[in-house]
Amino acid sequence: MSQPGLPLPVKPVISLLLARDDLTQAVMARLAEYFGPPDLVGPWWPFTATHYYDPEMGPNLGRRLVAFLHLADPGQLPSWKSFTNGLEEEFSLGGRRVINLDPGYVAKERLVLATGKNYTHRLYLDQGIFGDLTLVYSKGEFQPLPWSYPDYAHGDLPALLGQVRRKYLWQLKVLPNGSSP
């Protein structure tokens, strides 16, 4: 019989899709109020993986990945998604989003993102939120799965997530109980 145990803390990350890069500073300030200070803010990349968001947010979107300093309980993922949904509404203009925030976490073995949409590979967590197993860590790098979003599966994002994972592993090793100062 398996014995239930507490999970290791995880490294919170958020993918920001932005209609304009000049929104980054204001969005980051609000995220830092909730998650604490970021320890990595990735570069602005043109978001060309899909045109799904164009009707609502417009063309020429950009993506940034942000990782936060303080490790956290993975069970908080539904609360993170509820918070970021509220921020999306807060920044909306005329009922249209100008930001899309996808919170998730990096663990030793995986990248999990939160979503409000159910699908075959997503597990229900709480508060109407599902966990999307987006990437798995194997053979020294993040590996895509058949359902991984194209920009998470290829390009610069997996390497940046690898950098986040290395910092996370260092935090687990150096800091008591993996918690940040």
Buried (B, 14 or more C-beta within 10 A) or exposed (E): EEEEEEEBBBBBBBBBBBBEEEBBEEBBEBBBEBBBEBBBEBEEBEBEBEEEBEEEBEEEBBBBBBBBBBBBEBEBBBBBBBBBBEBBEEBEEEEEBBBBBBBBBBBEEBBBBBBEEEEEEBEEBBEEBBBBBBBBBEEEEBBBBEEBBEBBBEEEBBEBBBBBBEBBBEBBEEEEEBEBE
